[in-house]
Amino acid sequence: MPPLKPMLAKAVDGIPEIGDLAFEPKWDGFRCIVFRDGDELHLGSRNEKRLDRYFPELLGPLKDCLPDRCVVDGEIIVTIDDHLGFDALQQRIHPAESRVARLAEETPAELVVFDVLAVNDADLTVEPFRDRRRILETIGAAFVAPVRLAPSTLDRDVAHDWYVRFEGAGLDGLIAKPRDGTYQPNKRTQYKVKHTRTADVVVAGYRLHKDGDGVGSMLVGLHDEQGQLQHMGVASSFRASLRAELVETLAPHVVEDPAEHPWSAWTNPEAHEGGLMPGAPNRWSQGRDAATWVPMTCDLVAEVKYEAILNGRFRGTTRFVRWRADRDPSSCDYSQLEVATPVGISEVLAAKG
């Protein structure tokens, strides 16, 4: 019965070479556990909140193709031009019912199912994944769009191909599942292999840590083809000792007059009306404004580790690696970023293990 936290995965470097594992593409969407009991459906999120009202277009298809009484685990995705559209998916979480209804038609969601937790009176969480997958494939024979069965393979060569190729569809790596493993809610008993790269970026400012003790994140940027410094996101996840040390390191580079900063227009609300601008916060900035960050002289270069680029910004957590005193800030531009060869989501969903 809901609520139930999903089973999680811990990050590992590289595709595991040993162990009896099943490999699946790692989807970039909203985790969702679906509970069905006859006409009653409950779509639970990773943090145990209900998603039903935000994705009404999924309710009918789920009733059409799921067993009358079951619990399945999967990922809600939105596809734009045969590519994962995470920004469009985020837009779906909106309080206005009219907007939810409109977006359900404009950017309809799909559910990719990759595990089964219960069927009828059988609790399958105590069964090994190899048996759960076999049962899921039997159930999945009845799936029709927008409900999908996640591809899975036992072949490491196929898994490596998926890892490399499917990034071009917006996926961010692989999930490796022990085939003898039971389903353990909120436990990191699976493995995730994510794409990780580094880039040299300009440090344009910083925010204090939420506890007020040291630097919580550094605002970083890259120069575009016109030489304009564009906001790429933040580098964070500093250890406590480094947070305090960074305040002293960054102090000599703080701008005395914020008007001299290339992102000074951030302080003018009217400047944001045209869309994304250099240094502008996005809709997920949780109300932060210019007063919450400290502008800097943009003469420091740092190497950061990132996973992917989404709409011109770093996607996910970007981590500080080291300072690059040997790099000129003007040389930090988009040309150093890797771009995956485009692949369609339809190709991912049709993949065979």
VOLO-706153 format. One record per residue: y, z, x of N, C-alpha, C in turn. Coordinates in steps of 0.001 Angstrom, whole numbers, padded with zeros to 6 digits, always signed. Each point is the difference from the previous one (the first is absolute). Example, Ala and Ser with C-alpha at 12.3 -4.5 7.8 and 13.67 -1.06 7.14 Angstrom:
2
-005690+007800+013190+001190+000000-000890+001200+000000+000900;+001050-000720-000350+001190+000060+000820+001090+000730-000770;
END
This chain:
353
-001195+000000+000835+001195+000000-000835+001251+000000+000874;+001051-000699-000454+001251+000034+000763+000661+001368-000138;+000857+000346+000975+000378-000794+001174-001012+000128+001130;-000018-001007+000847-000916-000020+001142+000690-000697+001159;+000005+000625+001151+000598-000624+001179-000993-000982+000618;+000472-001156+000447-000917-000980+000598-000464+000404+001388;-001125-000563+000419-000454+000169+001375+000913-000801+000915;+000274+000525+001194+000964-000604+000908-000682-000496+001271;+000794-000554+000909-000524-000536+001258+000871+000468+001155;-000612+000231+001141+000745+000365+001200+000132-001210+000911;+001132-000080+000676+000280-001155+000847-000835+000044+001275;-000505-001161+000403-000722-000145+001257+000529-001237+000713;-000164-000029+001315+000431-001146+000798-001146-000997+000107;+000164-001137-000599-001004-001050+000107-001133+000165-001001;-000674-001098-000264-001120-000004-000936-001167+000760+000612;-000525+001034-000673-001124+000765+000561-001183-000909+000319;-000560+000173+001190-001093-000861+000456-001375+000600-000271;-000048+001258-000410-001290+000621-000269+000047+000655-001370;-001193+000294-000533-000095+000648-001290-000350-000990-001091;-000609+000524-001055-000369-000820-001155+001194-000028-000949;+000836-001033+000132+001271-000057-000702+000109-001251-000866;+000730+000144-001086+000416-001144-000805+001503-000184+000217;+000441-001246+000072+001405-000303+000290+000632-000720-001180;+001243+000417-000309+000751-000608-001092+001437-000255+000442;+000661-001004-000584+001430-000169+000274+000770+001238-000454;+001053+000330+000731+000849+001139-000378+001189-000527-000798;+000071+000376-001261+001001-000520-000913+001304+000773+000125;+001105-000690-000217+001325+000616+000060+000529+000088-001422;-000412+001075-000711+000396+000149-001391+000069+001456-000389;-000267+000280-001267-000025+001365-000509-001442+000401-000261;-000449+001065+000640-001351+000505-000233-000120+000450-001450;-001139-000279-000622-000155+000300-001419-001458+000305-000327;-000250+001170-000585-001315+000331-000534+000061-000169-001511;-000892-000834-000528-000022-000311-001433-001120+000779-000673;+000353+000777-001023-000963+000727-000816-000064-000685-001364;-001211-000347-000433-000149-000592-001324-001023+000774-000816;+000381+000307-001232-000914+000610-000959+000252-000679-001340;-000748-001058-000276+000225-000781-001211+001355-000673+000027;+000822+000278-001013+001331-000598-000071+001030+000756+000834;-000399+001115+000570+000936+000800+000785-000040-000403+001467;+001178-000289+000545+000139-000362+001413+001005+000935+000666;-000292+000368+001225+000912+000818+000799+000072-000625+001386;+001194-000461+000384+000209-000578+001325+000706+001036+000863;-000734+000575+000957+000551+001061+000821+000416-000489+001376;+001160+000452+000472+000503-000400+001310-000559+000906+001084;+000356-000309+001241-000446+000815+001126+000487+001438-000117;+001202+000191-000552+000529+001355-000161-000278+000548-001397;-000985-000585-000681-000522+000479-001269+000954-000206-001172;+001009-000844+000145+000875-000332-001118-000547-001218-000737;+000323-000100-001282-000528-001104-000807+000805-001270+000225;-000720-001116+000069+000624-001304+000213-000089-000886-001238;-000616+000486-001070-000274-000830-001177+001246-000730-000503;+001103+000732-000173+001179-000581-000648+000674-001058+000849;-000236+000028+001316+000657-000963+000878-000750-001326+000098;-001281-000009-000381-000802-001208+000127-000775-000258-001293;+000731-000210-001107-000670-000197-001296-000871-001246-000044;+000298-000992+000855-000771-001248-000013-001416+000187+000517;-000290+001141+000636-001348+000244+000522-000922+000664-001025;+000575+000641-001010-000799+000826-000894-001015-000819-000799;+000432-001085-000593-000916-000834-000774-001126-000579+000849;+000310-000653+001123-001061-000539+000858-000971+001061+000492;+000480+001214+000294-000896+001062+000461-000992+000383-001100;+000471+000048-001234-000900+000303-001106-001016-001121-000211;+000426-001226+000295-000884-001155-000214-001137-000067+001004;+000222+000475+001231-000997-000267+001034-000626+001238+000639;+000517+001189-000276-000613+001204+000550-001051+000550-000962;-001017+000703+000503-000937+000702-000888+000764+000980-000896;-000572+000323-001166+000688+000853-000970+000384+001358+000575;-000850+000536+000874+000293+001295+000604-000222-000121+001499;+001097+000076+000759-000121-000152+001450+001270+000467+000693;-000114+000149+001319+001147+000282+000859-000103-000920+001204;+001066-000781+000269+000010-000900+001151+001250+000252+000835;-000093-000332+001276+001082+000205+000959+000455-001360+000504;+001313-000190+000092+000486-001295+000462+001461+000038+000386;+000607-001181+000046+001387-000145+000436+000702-000974-000942;+001153+000425-000502+000831-000889-000814+000868-000827+000945;-000014-001303-000180+000805-000894+000830+000803-000939-000890;+001048-000571+000575+000755-001084-000629+000025-001158+000973;-000273-001181-000495-000016-001202+000830+001199-000882-000331;+000741-000389+001015+001130-000919-000136-000283-001221+000861;-000114-001173-000629-000290-001234+000731-001245+000146+000871;-001048+000599-000583-001297+000157+000661+000090+000866+001254;+000922+000963-000019+000189+000918+001121+000293+001374-000587;-000482+001056+000650+000285+001342-000500+001508+000231-000069;+000467+000486-001140+001425+000269-000189+000246+001480-000207;+000056+000766+001091+000126+001447-000134+001355+000394-000577;+001057-000725+000363+001309+000310-000578-000022-000167-001509;-000631-001087-000467-000093-000227-001447-000835+001085-000665;-001032+000470+000687-000820+001081-000533+000820+001280-000137;+000813+000318+000975+000828+001197-000072+000978-000062-001171;+000480-001194-000303+000938-000155-001107-000633+000357-001339;-001333-000016-000055-000688+000266-001257+000103+001465-000440;+000297+000897+000914+000135+001412-000353+001427+000233-000463;+000195-000088-001317+001348+000067-000563-000037+000789-001301;+001010+000840-000260-000036+000840-001198+000236-000743-001312;+000663-001169+000062+000347-000715-001231-001197-000803-000516;-000411+000270-001233-001153-000694-000578+000243-001492-000121;+001238-000390-000322+000309-001422-000133-000162-000730+001323;+000414+000654+001076-000141-000619+001325-001472-000083+000397;-000775+001040-000299-001425-000018+000291-000663-001164-000707;+000344-000205-001279-000599-001088-000774+000383-001360+000576;+001250-000143+000407+000448-001282+000561-000690-000298+001322;-000088+001005+000881-000624-000218+001296-001507-000213-000120;-000609+000562-001032-001429-000224-000222-000292-001478-000235;+000987-000720-000545-000142-001440-000205+000436-000785+001228;+001077+000444+000652+000542-000751+001129-000822+000183+001273;-000443+001220+000262-000790+000299+001208-001242+000802-000391;-000943-000631-000706-001190+000729-000467-000840+000532+001154;-000575+001158-000224-000792+000670+001023-001477-000342-000143;-000749+000241+001071-001449-000127-000001-000586+001290+000557;-001249+000268-000328-000699+001157+000536-001189-000483+000814;-000005+000333+001290-001117-000320+000878-000878+001254+000077;-001243-000090-000467-000888+001160-000084-000924+000013+001213;-000072+001165+000693-000855+000065+001191-000963+001190+000011;-000056+000768-001084-000979+001094-000055-000219+000397-001451;-001136+000641-000268-000322+000506-001330-000434+001456+000158;+000554+000873-000844-000238+001434+000118-000910+000538-001101;-000038-000688-001124-000838+000460-001103-000267-001152-000954;-001203+000005-000592-000356-000922-001076-000811+000795-001021;+000449-000046-001270-000631+000783-001060-000060+001475+000422;-001158+000598+000044-000109+001414+000377-000322+000209+001471;-000050-001085+000773-000405+000106+001405+001218+000237+000891;-000016+001110+000737+001018+000286+001007-000414-000694+001290;+000707-001061+000357-000374-000789+001173+000684+000475+001280;+000893+000979-000093+000676+000462+001215-000979+000635+000980;-001155+000433-000476-000990+000630+000870-000952-001024+000609;+000153-001267-000399-000874-001059+000504+000624-000655+001228;-000820-000532+000922+000546-000699+001176+000727-001274-000414;+000952-000423+000854+000797-001174-000350-000864-001237-000182;-001083-000147+000760-000838-001198-000146-000497-000132-001437;-000327+001147-000657-000454-000046-001384+001165-000199-000957;+001127+000621+000293+001177-000182-000859+000452-001453+000032;-000045-000618+001178+000417-001403+000102-000957-000892-000788;-001278+000270+000059-000970-000805-000758+000286+000108-001502;+000270+001206-000474+000319+000190-001419+001316-000689-000339;+000989+000108+000907+001296-000636-000238-000140-001511-000094;-000830-000601+000847-000179-001451-000061-000646-000425-001315;-000877+000846-000533-000593-000294-001310+001068+000046-001086;+000835+001055+000052+001095+000099-000963+000994-001140+000197;+000267-000313+001277+001007-001006+000327-000336-001397-000460;-001261-000253-000340-000375-001321-000510+000746-000324-001295;+000487+001044-000688+000717-000206-001263+001513-000043+000196;+000472+000183+001236+001439+000023+000233+000597-001393-000155;+001140-000050-000643+000799-001222-000075+001442+000396+000272;+000785-000959+000485+001405+000289+000321+000689+000612-001223;+000804+001028+000236+000543+000503+001269-000804+001138+000634;-001256+000195-000418-000847+001008+000634-000892-000706+001009;+000021+000466+001240-000691-000695+001092-000956+000937+000726;-001055-000565+000537-000918+000736+000866+000418-000226+001450;+000211+001082+000744+000417-000117+001399-001116-000608+000833;+000315-000952+000894-001003-000518+000935-000488+001108+000930;-001252-000099+000433-000573+000973+000927-001001-000716+000893;-000105+000433+001252-000946-000624+000927-000599+001053+000922;-001218-000276+000442-000657+000842+000999+000062-000641+001377;+000520-001228+000072+000037-000788+001228+001312+000270+000745;-000080+000538+001205+001206+000321+000761+000786-001233+000400;-000683-001121+000224+000727-001232+000329+000821-000472-001195;-000581+000092-001178+000744-000357-001214+001166+000967-000190;-000247+001287+000237+001057+001000-000137+001165-000292+000947;-000320-000388+001224+001054-000322+000971+000798-001209-000460;-000669-000984-000548+000692-001178-000525+000945+000399-001124;-000469+000847-000896+000862+000476-001091+001197+000758+000547;-000241+000843+000992+001063+000815+000585+001127-000879+000545;-000371-001067+000666+000986-000899+000605+000635-000909-001043;-000831-000609-000834+000466-001081-000871+000734+000505-001238;-000467+001086-000594+000549+000428-001274+001350+000687+000122;+000437+000275+001223+001356+000516+000158+001003-001011-000533;-000362-001270+000083+000878-001054-000485+000189-000005-001500;-000793+000811-000721+000155+000131-001444+000733+001279-000377;+000390+000778+001025+000720+001238-000247-000855+001242+000092;-001289-000144+000340-000858+001164+000170+000273+000628+001363;-000313+001301+000108+000387+000682+001235-001167+000566+000782;-001178-000636-000085-001104+000422+000844-001316+000064-000730;-000872+000925+000445-001339+000160-000556-000254+001463-000354;-000913+000189-000954-000580+001305-000272-001475-000075+000388;-000466+000981+000785-001406+000078+000389-000612+001221-000690;-001077-000233-000775-000597+001058-000810-001425+000296+000464;-000295+001249+000385-001388+000367+000311-000888-000219-001219;-001056-000767+000153-000822-000364-001148-000825+001163-000531;-000194+001023+000831-000733+001169-000478+000938+001107-000479;+001296-000274-000053+000975+001007-000367+000150+000172-001497;+000128+001247-000444+000286+000283-001401+001504-000088-000234;+000406+000023-001279+001424-000089-000338+000599+001399+000043;+000958+000206+000892+000588+001327+000203+001507-000070-000252;+000433+000413-001201+001417-000072-000349+000899+000708+001002;+001098-000686+000342+001050+000552+000875-000488+000306+001411;-001146-000528+000397-000517+000174+001359+000055-001342+000735;+000358+000046+001279+000091-001233+000794-001355-000272+000657;-000930-000473-000793-001363-000242+000475-000278-001482+000232;+000990-000837-000227-000100-001429+000310+000934-000292+001179;+000024-001254+000427+000827-000382+001142+000894-001173-000387;+001235+000020+000506+000901-001125-000221+000436-000558+001343;-000036-001312+000085+000394-000712+001213+001218-000837-000373;+001173+000408+000476+001235-000669-000392+000580-000785+001167;+000728-001046-000338+000695-000789+001019+001122+000844+000608;+000055+000049+001313+001034+000766+000687+000597-000843+001124;+001314-000050+000034+000705-000770+001018+001176+000823+000512;+000655-000473+001033+001191+000668+000500+001164-000986+000044;+001201+000558-000077+001216-000802+000114+001078+000864+000639;+000919-000648+000705+001151+000688+000574+001167-000155-000964;+000578+001134-000411+001020+000002-001042+001251+000732+000473;+001109-000297-000646+001272+000678+000260+000058+001257-000863;+000331+001131+000619+000160+001248-000749+001453+000067-000464;+000186-000085-001327+001350-000112-000556+000498+001294-000627;-000851+001008-000105+000416+001262-000598-001195+000910-000182;+000252+001160-000554-001117+000913-000259+000321+000897-001196;-001069+000572-000553+000114+001021-001046-000634+001280+000519;+000571+001135-000398-000586+001280+000360-001294+000224-000778;-000889+000796+000566-001235+000346-000682+000317+000779-001271;-000896-000079-000975+000251+000651-001287+000211+001500+000124;-000541+000619+001053+000225+001434+000189+001272+000278+000796;+000733-001070+000359+001253+000146+000727-000156+000258+001476;-001231+000005+000484-000266+000328+001398-000429-001250+000765;+000960-000655+000649-000326-001179+000797+000042-001295-000785;-000336-001091+000688+000035-001335-000580-001260-000251-000833;+000198-000426-001234-001134-000317-000863-000405-001455+000074;+000994-000891+000133-000293-001432+000108+001163-000709+000678;-000321-001119+000646+001026-000839+000618+000074-001320-000747;+001204-000405-000368+000210-001292-000647-000008-001081+001074;-000802-001027-000197-000167-001021+001029+000288-001381-000568;+000359-000917+000900+000350-001347-000443-000381-001061+001011;+000049-001256-000460-000203-001173+000838+001096-001013-000311;+000308-000825+000984+001017-001028-000195-000614-001246-000623;+000722-000583-000978-000462-001248-000601+000498-001185+000826;-000207-001216-000493+000361-001204+000757+001501-000115+000217;+000793+000656-000853+001457-000033+000148+000503+001140+000876;-000937+000816+000540+000392+001108+000851+000425+001240-000757;-000220+000013-001313+000374+001147-000816-001143+001015-000006;+000340+001259+000169-001019+001055+000038-000444+000328-001418;-001274-000227-000270-000560+000239-001328-000829+001283-000008;+000131+000743-001078-000752+001252-000159-001486-000307-000206;-000873+000564+000846-001435-000242-000091-000766+001173-000596;+000678+001139-000183-000690+001181-000503+000228+001174+000927;-000962+000926+000040+000153+001195+000828-001249+000226+000842;+000199+000648+001129-001103+000484+000832-000048+001512-000178;-001190+000522-000296-000105+001420-000311-001306+000570+000537;-000448+001100-000618-001235+000697+000387+000086+000565+001418;+001130+000637+000312+000165+000628+001305-000656+001382+000005;-000570+000384+001132-000490+001365+000127+001200+000946+000052;-000216+001254-000357+001101+000964-000142+000821+000132+001281;-000659+000051+001157+000728+000168+001261+000892-001206+000297;-000446-001207-000378+000789-001200+000250+001198-000074-000948;-000137+000500-001223+001106-000037-000961+001234+000698+000574;-000212+001173+000586+001126+000742+000575+000545-000697+001241;-000887-000545+000789+000401-000695+001232+000824-001238-000311;-000329-000686-001104+000697-001234-000345+001465+000236-000350;+000306+001151-000567+001397+000294-000320+000848-000063+001261;-000488+000563+001099+000735-000025+001263+000027-001403+000595;-001127-000727-000125-000068-001357+000549+000976-000936-000701;+000140+000158-001308+000810-000932-000781+001475+000393-000059;+000316+001254+000301+001377+000493-000146+001042-000860+000720;-000226-000442+001260+001028-000801+000683+000218-001374-000631;-000864-000408-000900+000080-001341-000579+000497+000008-001449;+000432+001148-000463+000520+000090-001363+001374-000667-000072;+000240-000785-001038+001269-000710-000183+001073+000975-000482;+001133+000016+000668+001083+000879-000413+000659-000504-001273;+000173-001312-000119+000614-000590-001189-001051-000857-000715;-000573+000466-001129-001041-000767-000709+000436-001402-000390;+001305-000236-000113+000481-001335-000370-000335-001035+001063;-000286+000445+001223-000339-000925+001075-001477-000399-000019;-000783+000655-000830-001434-000294-000057-000245-001297-000763;-000970-000845+000445-000264-001264-000698-000469+000190-001441;-000444+001203-000350-000430+000263-001375+001001+000879-000737;+001254-000007+000414+001009+000873-000610+000201-000328-001478;-000294-001244-000397+000174-000381-001409-000945+000765-000919;-001010+000642+000580-000939+000813-000791+000767+001051-000816;+001141+000454+000520+000753+001061-000671+000711-000501-001253;+000050-001314-000200+000680-000573-001164-001035-000429-001038;-000112+000707-001132-001018-000350-001000+000098-001437-000484;+001214-000558-000080+000159-001359-000495-000628-001029+000932;-000153+000350+001267-000546-000944+000977-001479-000257-000233;-000656+000851-000776-001438-000134-000205-000348-000891-001195;+000999-000423-000754-000263-000712-001244-000650-001353+000226;+000195-000602+001155-000572-001315+000272-001444+000029+000450;-000621+001175+000053-001386+000093+000452-000100+000674+001355;-001043-000359+000757-000251+000634+001294+001108-000348+000994;+000527+000997+000662+001031-000202+001004-000401+000775+001245;+000574-000325+001150-000355+000738+001205+000206+001493-000181;-001033+000778+000256+000105+001444-000083-000099+000585-001384;-000126-000849-001019+000025+000522-001361-001296+000717-000355;+000111+001122-000724-001219+000649-000483-000610-000833-001109;-001328+000045-000156-000623-000707-001107-000162+000948-001174;-000633-000462-001082-000091+000813-001213-000938+001178+000169;-000711+000052+001147-000927+001098+000224+000567+001029+000970;+001315-000044+000227+000614+000915+000963+000273+001379-000577;-000386+000215-001272+000050+001313-000620+001405+000603+000041;+000995-000837-000287+001353+000520-000131+000727+000246+001303;-000593-000318+001118+000696+000197+001271+001197-000939+000084;+001068+000462+000628+001167-000845+000159+000520+000121+001431;+001189-000557+000223+000518-000058+001362+000188+001387+000596;+000257+000986-000844+000265+001336+000524-001240+000667+000570;-001157-000540-000291-001237+000639+000436-000483-000532+001342;+000699-000972+000593-000442-000500+001290+001158-000003+000996;-000367+000078+001254+000979+000082+001081+000051-001354+000711;+001099-000754-000104+000097-001308+000664+000042+000148+001522;-000603-000983+000692-000033+000011+001457+000556-001298+000565;+000157-000030+001314+000668-001117+000671-000863-001252+000135;-001255+000060-000407-000906-001155+000021-000237-000535+001416;-000003+000903+000988-000260-000434+001366-001319+000568+000544;-000764+000692-000843-001306+000506+000395-001093-000899-000570;-001034-000248+000812-001142-000801-000434-001256+000864+000066;-000792-000053-001070-001250+000751-000048-001145-000950-000342;-001160+000293+000541-001211-000707-000400-000636+000783-001142;-000326-000707-001068-000623+000642-001155-001308-000700-000334;-000876+000733-000636-001277-000545-000457+000092-000214-001508;-000326-001221-000450+000093-000309-001429-001266-000717-000460;-000175-000046-001311-001202-000602-000558+000242-001398-000556;+001114-000183-000694+000245-001299-000630+001485-000127-000317;+000402-001222-000349+001360-000289-000426-000039-000411-001463;+000844+000607-000822+000089-000345-001411+001460-000245-000345;+000296-001247-000398+001363-000376-000382+001026+000372+001073;-000365-000278+001256+000937+000182+001089+000129+001407+000520;-000867+000923-000476+000049+001372+000488-001401+000479+000359;-000044+001053+000825-001288+000576+000334-000627+000600-001251;-001287-000264-000188-000751+000527-001142-000851+001171+000474;+000080+001120-000707-000783+001160+000376+000704+000827+001064;-000740+000917+000585+000563+000917+000994+000184-000694+001349;+001209+000068+000539+000310-000542+001322+000166+001170+000958;-000712-000033+001112-000042+001145+000908+000686-000315+001331;+000748+000963+000481+000657-000109+001298-001057+000068+001113;+000096-000932+000972-000931-000029+001125+000687+000488+001276;+001136-000633+000349+000698+000373+001236+001371-000675+000007;+000858+000464+000893+001291-000641+000206-000162-001208+000912;+000830-001015-000209-000045-001205+000826+001379-000209+000633;+000270+000743+001073+001288-000114+000688+000158-001359+000669;-001123-000732+000174+000048-001295+000662+000346-001136-000953;+000132+000295-001292+000273-001046-000971+001458+000011-000425;+000597-001189-000068+001347-000153-000531-000085-000020-001523;+000797+000815-000713-000073+000023-001461+000156-001377-000639;+000816-000865+000601+000217-001330-000592-001251-000860+000035;-000978+000369+000850-001233-000782+000094-001035+000423-001033;+000287+001039-000752-000952+000496-001006+000213-000772-001291;-000831-001013-000210+000164-000839-001182-001346-000255-000669;+000044-000802-001073-001190-000245-000810-001059-000826+000718;+000358-000682+001087-000939-000903+000653-001217+000719+000561;+000104+001311+000246-001129+000747+000575-001037+000403-001042;+000299-000188-001285-000909+000426-001062-001085-001041-000241;-001216+000466-000197-001119-000882-000304-000030-000312-001489;-000281-001252-000325-000095-000426-001390-001393-000559-000242;-000708+000559-000976-001363-000438-000294-000005-001351-000703;-001038-000805+000257-000167-001278-000687-000256+000254-001476;+000768-000639-000909-000151+000278-001427-001402-000312-000522;-000503+000897-000838-001288-000164-000692+000206+000464-001439;-000655-000641-000938+000157+000354-001399-000864+001187-000404;+000513+000819-000918-000790+001111-000546-001255-000546-000697;+000093-001174-000585-001160-000590-000654-001142-000195+000987;+000334-000318+001255-001028-000161+001030-000620+001336+000354;+000833+001062+000021-000524+001337+000305-000975+000453-001085;+000403-000158-001245-000825+000459-001118-001295-000797-000123;+000013-001233+000507-001195-000839-000077-000917+000157+001205;+000401+000861+000956-000769+000150+001229-001387+000563-000282;-000976-000461+000780-001374+000460-000130-000416+000725+001270;-000672+001149-000173-000463+000764+001132-001377-000458+000430;
END
